[in-house]
């Protein structure tokens, strides 16, 4: 296992594929790494088909432009005073390379870029992203990067419903807000027709005190009643620069990666949207016991 540098409290892994996606991922990565005192590990996974040995894959498939991209991105991170390293990882599959790097480099969080493409049969966000969400034994953030993040972020929206992944979403939102001197709005949408919890419980979740947002310019709380939860959240995203939400209830044991609400918001939200999946080692162990 590669040790984290002594001047960093953890490692944020940022897999990169090309200049456009890397640039958009870096803005969020730098905010989170700076706020948490993480180092950033930039990684390109070179996928080598089974017809070639891994050594021959590096020899014949690796392009000089890839190494130049990693160095350029690393320089940009260094310019912000964030510790950075970069690696080219040779693997049979992109997701396999990313998941394998988690233990090798002692990774706390992965930040993936997602273009927001429509789902295909048995594929939700993308074949690589789906596999990482299922298998990575660390926290995972997925940022939709089909549009650039605003240069001046003034407000961050965080939908809350008491789910297990919302703490990670709140932490990421707080990092972005602190770094950009932005406000945060916590939003709970209550479905009166199919309530999972009572109004009182919903308001208690929304009003619950937390130190996550210490140092944020302002934190507002909004309670909305509407039977279309995903639609209501999507409407609210038009008033904010960045939306960060935990993946919906359901989870991988039930063969769901995201849940209908977070998937719908992730696809249709205005501006930048980030989906958060908190790693829970107990479900991981249970999954290995499933037939």
C-alpha positions in Angstrom: 0.0 0.0 0.0 1.3 3.4 -0.9 1.4 5.8 2.0 -0.3 9.2 2.0 2.2 12.1 2.2 2.7 13.3 5.7 1.2 16.8 4.8 -2.1 15.2 3.7 -4.9 13.7 5.8 -6.2 11.4 3.0 -6.3 10.7 -0.7 -8.9 11.8 -3.2 -8.7 9.7 -6.4 -9.6 11.5 -9.6 -9.7 9.1 -12.6 -9.2 11.2 -15.8 -9.9 10.3 -19.4 -9.5 13.5 -21.4 -8.8 17.3 -21.1 -12.4 18.4 -21.1 -13.7 16.0 -18.4 -10.5 16.4 -16.3 -10.8 20.2 -16.1 -14.4 20.0 -14.9 -13.6 17.4 -12.3 -10.6 19.3 -11.0 -12.6 22.3 -9.8 -14.6 20.2 -7.4 -11.6 18.0 -6.5 -9.6 21.0 -5.5 -12.4 22.4 -3.3 -12.8 19.1 -1.5 -9.1 18.3 -1.2 -8.3 21.8 0.1 -11.2 21.7 2.7 -10.3 18.2 3.9 -6.5 18.6 3.6 -6.4 15.7 1.1 -3.9 15.0 -1.6 -5.3 14.4 -5.1 -4.2 11.3 -7.0 -4.8 11.8 -10.7 -5.0 8.4 -12.5 -5.4 7.3 -16.1 -6.4 3.6 -16.5 -5.1 2.1 -19.7 -7.4 -0.7 -20.6 -5.5 -3.6 -22.2 -7.4 -6.4 -24.1 -6.8 -10.0 -23.2 -5.0 -10.6 -26.5 -2.1 -8.5 -25.1 0.0 -8.9 -22.0 -0.2 -5.9 -19.6 3.4 -5.1 -20.4 2.7 -5.1 -24.2 -0.3 -2.9 -23.5 1.8 -0.2 -22.0 4.3 -0.5 -24.9 1.9 -0.4 -27.7 -1.2 1.4 -26.5 0.0 4.1 -24.2 0.1 7.5 -26.0 2.5 10.3 -25.1 -0.5 12.7 -24.9 -1.8 10.7 -21.9 1.3 11.4 -19.9 1.3 15.0 -20.9 -2.4 15.3 -19.9 -1.7 14.0 -16.4 1.3 16.3 -15.9 -0.7 19.3 -17.1 -3.5 18.5 -14.7 -1.1 17.9 -11.8 0.5 21.3 -12.4 -2.9 22.9 -12.2 -3.6 21.2 -8.9 -0.1 22.3 -7.6 -0.9 25.9 -8.5 -3.7 25.7 -5.9 -1.3 24.5 -3.2 -2.8 21.0 -3.0 -0.5 17.9 -2.8 -0.8 15.9 -6.0 0.5 12.8 -7.6 -0.4 11.1 -10.9 -0.3 7.5 -12.1 -1.0 5.4 -15.2 -2.6 2.2 -14.2 -2.6 -0.8 -16.5 -5.7 -3.0 -16.2 -8.0 -5.3 -18.1 -10.9 -2.9 -17.5 -11.3 0.7 -16.5 -13.5 0.0 -13.5 -11.2 -2.8 -12.4 -8.2 -0.4 -12.4 -10.1 2.2 -10.4 -11.4 -0.2 -7.8 -8.0 -1.8 -7.4 -6.4 1.5 -6.8 -8.5 2.1 -3.7 -6.6 -0.3 -1.5 -3.2 0.2 -3.2 -3.2 4.0 -2.6 -5.3 4.1 0.6 -8.1 6.1 -1.1 -10.8 7.8 1.0 -13.0 9.1 -1.8 -13.2 8.7 -5.6 -14.5 11.6 -7.7 -15.8 10.4 -11.1 -16.9 12.4 -14.0 -20.2 11.5 -15.7 -21.5 13.0 -19.1 -25.1 12.5 -18.2 -25.9 10.1 -21.1 -29.3 8.3 -21.1 -29.4 4.9 -19.5 -29.1 1.8 -21.6 -30.3 -1.8 -20.9 -28.8 -2.9 -17.5 -26.6 0.2 -17.5 -27.5 3.2 -15.4 -24.8 5.9 -15.5 -22.2 4.0 -17.6 -20.6 0.6 -17.5 -17.5 1.8 -15.8 -19.3 4.1 -13.3 -21.8 1.5 -12.4 -19.1 -1.0 -11.5 -17.2 1.5 -9.4 -20.4 2.4 -7.5 -21.1 -1.3 -6.8 -17.6 -2.4 -5.9 -15.4 0.4 -4.7 -14.6 0.1 -0.9 -14.6 3.8 -0.3 -16.8 6.8 -0.7 -17.7 7.7 -4.2 -18.8 11.1 -5.7 -20.1 11.3 -9.3 -20.2 14.7 -10.9 -22.2 15.3 -14.0 -19.9 17.2 -16.3 -21.9 17.8 -19.4 -21.9 21.5 -18.6 -19.1 23.6 -17.1 -19.4 24.5 -13.4 -20.0 28.3 -12.9 -17.0 30.4 -12.2 -18.7 32.1 -9.3 -20.7 29.7 -7.1 -23.1 31.6 -4.9 -25.5 28.8 -3.8 -25.4 25.1 -3.2 -28.6 22.9 -2.9 -28.6 19.8 -0.7 -31.8 17.7 -0.8 -32.2 15.8 2.5 -34.5 12.9 3.5 -32.6 11.1 6.2 -30.9 8.7 3.9 -27.6 6.9 4.7 -25.6 8.8 2.0 -26.6 12.3 2.9 -23.7 12.9 5.3 -21.2 12.5 2.5 -23.3 14.8 0.3 -23.4 17.4 3.0 -19.7 17.2 3.6 -19.0 17.7 -0.2 -21.5 20.6 -0.3 -20.0 22.2 2.7 -16.5 22.0 1.2 -17.7 23.6 -2.1 -19.6 26.3 -0.2 -16.7 27.2 2.2 -14.2 27.4 -0.7 -16.5 29.6 -2.8 -18.0 31.7 0.0 -21.4 30.3 -1.1 -24.7 29.8 0.8 -26.3 26.4 1.3 -30.0 25.5 1.1 -31.2 22.3 2.7 -34.4 21.1 1.0 -36.8 18.4 2.1 -39.7 17.5 -0.2 -42.5 15.8 1.6 -44.8 13.5 -0.4 -48.2 13.8 1.4 -49.7 10.9 -0.7 -47.0 8.3 0.0 -45.2 9.5 3.1 -42.3 7.3 4.3 -42.1 9.3 7.5 -44.4 11.8 9.3 -44.3 15.5 8.8 -42.9 15.9 12.2 -40.1 13.5 11.6 -39.4 15.1 8.2 -39.1 18.5 9.8 -36.9 17.1 12.5 -34.5 15.8 9.9 -34.4 19.1 8.1 -34.0 21.1 11.3 -31.4 18.8 12.9 -28.3 20.6 14.0 -25.0 19.6 12.4 -21.5 20.9 12.5 -21.0 19.9 8.9 -21.7 23.4 7.7 -19.5 25.3 10.2 -17.9 28.1 8.4 -20.5 28.3 5.6 -21.7 31.8 4.9 -25.4 30.9 5.5 -27.6 27.8 5.7 -31.3 28.0 4.9 -33.8 25.2 5.4 -36.9 24.7 3.1 -39.8 22.3 3.6 -41.9 21.7 0.5 -45.0 19.4 0.1 -45.4 17.8 -3.4 -46.2 14.4 -4.7 -43.5 14.5 -7.3 -40.3 14.5 -5.2 -37.8 14.3 -8.0 -39.6 17.0 -10.0 -39.7 19.3 -7.1 -36.0 19.0 -6.4 -35.2 19.4 -10.1 -37.3 22.7 -10.1 -35.3 24.0 -7.1 -32.0 23.3 -8.8 -32.7 26.1 -11.3 -32.1 28.6 -8.4 -28.7 27.1 -7.4 -25.3 26.8 -9.0 -24.5 23.3 -7.6 -26.7 20.5 -6.3 -25.3 17.7 -4.1 -27.4 14.8 -3.1 -27.0 11.3 -1.6 -28.2 8.4 -3.7 -31.7 7.4 -2.8 -32.8 4.6 -0.5 -32.9 1.1 -1.8 -29.2 0.3 -2.2 -27.2 -2.4 -3.9 -28.7 -5.3 -2.0 -31.9 -4.6 -3.8 -30.0 -4.3 -7.1 -30.5 -0.6 -7.3 -27.5 1.7 -7.7 -29.2 5.1 -7.2 -32.9 5.0 -6.7 -35.4 6.7 -8.8 -35.2 10.2 -7.2 -31.5 10.6 -7.3 -31.2 9.2 -10.8 -33.9 11.5 -12.1 -32.4 14.6 -10.4 -29.0 13.6 -11.6 -30.1 13.5 -15.2 -32.4 16.6 -15.2 -31.0 19.0 -12.7 -30.0 22.4 -13.8 -26.3 23.4 -13.4 -23.8 21.1 -11.8 -25.0 18.0 -9.9 -23.0 15.7 -7.7 -24.3 12.3 -6.5 -22.8 10.9 -3.3 -22.5 7.3 -2.2 -21.2 6.6 1.3 -19.2 3.4 1.6 -20.7 0.9 4.1 -18.5 -2.2 4.6 -21.4 -4.2 6.1 -23.5 -4.4 2.9 -20.3 -5.1 1.0 -19.8 -8.2 3.1 -23.4 -9.2 2.7 -23.2 -8.9 -1.1 -20.4 -11.5 -1.2 -22.8 -13.9 0.6 -25.5 -13.5 -2.0 -26.0 -16.4 -4.5 
